Amino acid sequence: EHLKKGLAKLGKSHVQYGVKAEYYPVVKQAMIETIDEVLGKNKRLKTLEAWNAALDFVIDTMKTSASAHE
């Protein structure tokens, strides 16, 4: 619950910064590519899947609170 509250607050503040819903997939893709690059030869499919799921949770929580704030 603490994480969800923090992400909700972050989502609301992003609305004030002018962040639009269509920006989130672009940022997510950049983050996944960066994680992939940093992991290099140590990357595993399960690790990338876990990062993908974690970022989906973050984005979904932020977008939900942002849309409620609009």
C-alpha positions as CSV (number, residue, x, y, z in Angstrom):
1,E,0.0,0.0,0.0
2,H,2.9,2.4,0.8
3,L,4.3,1.9,-2.7
4,K,0.9,2.4,-4.3
5,K,0.4,5.7,-2.4
6,G,3.8,6.9,-3.5
7,L,3.2,6.0,-7.1
8,A,-0.2,7.7,-7.0
9,K,1.4,10.9,-5.8
10,L,4.1,10.6,-8.4
11,G,1.4,10.1,-11.1
12,K,-0.5,13.2,-10.0
13,S,2.7,15.3,-10.0
14,H,3.5,14.1,-13.5
15,V,0.2,15.5,-14.7
16,Q,1.3,18.9,-13.4
17,Y,4.6,18.6,-15.3
18,G,2.6,18.0,-18.5
19,V,3.3,14.3,-18.9
20,K,0.7,12.7,-21.2
21,A,-0.4,9.0,-21.1
22,E,1.2,8.4,-24.5
23,Y,4.7,9.2,-23.1
24,Y,4.7,6.2,-20.7
25,P,5.2,3.5,-23.3
26,V,8.1,5.5,-24.8
27,V,9.8,5.9,-21.4
28,K,9.2,2.2,-20.6
29,Q,10.8,1.1,-23.8
30,A,13.8,3.3,-23.1
31,M,14.1,1.8,-19.6
32,I,13.8,-1.8,-20.8
33,E,16.5,-1.2,-23.4
34,T,18.8,0.4,-20.8
35,I,18.3,-2.5,-18.4
36,D,18.9,-4.9,-21.2
37,E,22.2,-3.1,-22.1
38,V,23.4,-2.8,-18.5
39,L,22.7,-6.5,-17.8
40,G,24.7,-7.4,-20.9
41,K,25.8,-11.0,-20.9
42,N,24.2,-11.5,-17.4
43,K,20.7,-10.9,-18.7
44,R,18.2,-13.7,-18.4
45,L,14.7,-13.8,-19.8
46,K,13.2,-14.1,-16.4
47,T,15.0,-11.0,-15.3
48,L,13.7,-9.0,-18.2
49,E,10.2,-10.3,-17.7
50,A,10.3,-9.3,-14.0
51,W,11.5,-5.7,-15.0
52,N,8.7,-5.6,-17.6
53,A,6.1,-6.6,-15.0
54,A,7.5,-4.1,-12.4
55,L,7.4,-1.3,-14.9
56,D,3.9,-2.2,-15.9
57,F,2.8,-2.0,-12.3
58,V,4.5,1.4,-11.8
59,I,3.0,2.8,-15.0
60,D,-0.5,1.5,-14.4
61,T,-0.5,2.9,-10.9
62,M,0.8,6.2,-12.0
63,K,-1.6,6.5,-14.9
64,T,-4.7,5.5,-12.8
65,S,-4.0,8.2,-10.3
66,A,-3.2,10.7,-13.0
67,S,-6.4,10.1,-14.9
68,A,-8.4,10.4,-11.6
69,H,-6.6,13.8,-11.1
70,E,-7.5,15.2,-14.5
